[in-house]
Amino acid sequence: MPRDAGLAAYEERYRVVYDAGARFWNEHQPHPLLIDRARRLPAGAAVVEFGCGEGFEARALAALGLRVTAIDLSPAVIAKARAETSASLDVSYLVGDVTDLEALLPQGGAFAMGVDVHCLHMMSDAQDRRAYLSEAKRLLRPGGLFYMQDMLSLDDVIPANDDEVRAVAEMRVFKAGHTGGGSTPRTIRTANGEKEVVLPLCPGCRAQSLAQYKSELETAGFTIGLAERGGSPDNGFAAIIIATAEGSRMKGE
Ligand SMILES: C[S@@+](CC[C@H](N)C(=O)[O-])C[C@H]1O[C@@H](n2cnc3c(N)ncnc32)[C@H](O)[C@@H]1O
């Protein structure tokens, strides 16, 4: 599928969900590891979030006294995130493509922390992934932190109990039936009860093993601090990596 068609699928998904009367597509609590690391930043430190979706992490980080810039390519979800964010929180929401942020955020080294919650794995194209990680590195100050929480390849999930074994098996069946693009029925919660909708599926998605994510980040110039398996059957098995941007690097270097 052409790249633009793929990107349009996100916008359509969010629109279908909101038009059907749902308040959120993916209501969730930020991971405790993210909050723990963010708490250690100085008050007022600048944080950038990539692929922020409905803004759950952005709001939680701003509530800690951080200044947050949150980017997503879907105008519908950025409008939703803005509408859900109190004026007392310092969050600047931007519509943009994280693979090229030069025009939106020209100043390199401006952020103490970058956050990616399920953004990187949505990119199937190797060049997009490299361009995105290069932008993340450019925007962080030397020594800045990159918190990444992305979908783990099912082959690398180590189920902790029978529920997780079942969840992995179900996800395998789903994945086997959806190899990119198309649509899927979903039940969503609205103010008037549950509703069935049909959602376009995003065409590309490249979940990696923990080792593969680590290698991608190292290639992009990050130094890995913590790397572990996390998440849950409900919100997806995840690789969680906290890395450091050791040296500043300009775009194209
Ligand atoms: C799986 S959702 C996760 C959203 C949010 N972080 C969360 O956890 O609820 C992935 C998000 O990344 C956004 N996205 C995907 N590719 C992007 C790109 N190239 N630039 C900006 N946002 C992108 C999508 O629009 C979507 O909102």
The ligand as a Tripos MOL2 file, in Angstrom:
@<TRIPOS>MOLECULE
LIG
   27    29     1     0     0
SMALL
NO_CHARGES

@<TRIPOS>ATOM
      1 C1         -0.8220    2.6240   18.1150 C.3       1 LIG1
      2 S1         -1.1470    4.3460   18.1220 S.3       1 LIG1
      3 C2         -0.5580    4.8240   19.7370 C.3       1 LIG1
      4 C3         -1.1020    6.1650   20.1730 C.3       1 LIG1
      5 C4         -0.7370    6.5720   21.6060 C.3       1 LIG1
      6 N1          0.6870    6.7300   21.7750 N.3       1 LIG1
      7 C5         -1.2840    5.5460   22.5810 C.2       1 LIG1
      8 O1         -0.4890    4.7850   23.1510 O.co2     1 LIG1
      9 O2         -2.5090    5.5080   22.7420 O.co2     1 LIG1
     10 C6          0.1130    4.9570   17.0570 C.3       1 LIG1
     11 C7         -0.0070    6.4570   16.8220 C.3       1 LIG1
     12 O3          1.1180    6.8880   16.0610 O.3       1 LIG1
     13 C8          0.6610    7.7890   15.0850 C.3       1 LIG1
     14 N2          1.6330    7.7340   13.9930 N.ar      1 LIG1
     15 C9          1.9530    6.6680   13.2120 C.ar      1 LIG1
     16 N3          2.8960    7.0070   12.3250 N.ar      1 LIG1
     17 C10         3.2010    8.3050   12.5580 C.ar      1 LIG1
     18 C11         4.0840    9.2360   11.9500 C.ar      1 LIG1
     19 N4          4.8630    8.8870   10.9260 N.pl3     1 LIG1
     20 N5          4.1230   10.5020   12.4480 N.ar      1 LIG1
     21 C12         3.3190   10.8720   13.4880 C.ar      1 LIG1
     22 N6          2.4610   10.0320   14.0930 N.ar      1 LIG1
     23 C13         2.3960    8.7730   13.6360 C.ar      1 LIG1
     24 C14        -0.7370    7.3130   14.7030 C.3       1 LIG1
     25 O4         -1.5420    8.3270   14.1570 O.3       1 LIG1
     26 C15        -1.2540    6.8390   16.0510 C.3       1 LIG1
     27 O5         -1.9360    7.8530   16.7430 O.3       1 LIG1
@<TRIPOS>BOND
     1     1     2 1
     2     2     3 1
     3     2    10 1
     4     3     4 1
     5     4     5 1
     6     5     6 1
     7     5     7 1
     8     7     8 2
     9     7     9 1
    10    10    11 1
    11    11    12 1
    12    11    26 1
    13    12    13 1
    14    13    14 1
    15    13    24 1
    16    14    15 ar
    17    14    23 ar
    18    15    16 ar
    19    16    17 ar
    20    17    18 ar
    21    17    23 ar
    22    18    19 1
    23    18    20 ar
    24    20    21 ar
    25    21    22 ar
    26    22    23 ar
    27    24    25 1
    28    24    26 1
    29    26    27 1
@<TRIPOS>SUBSTRUCTURE
     1 LIG1         1 GROUP 0 **** ****
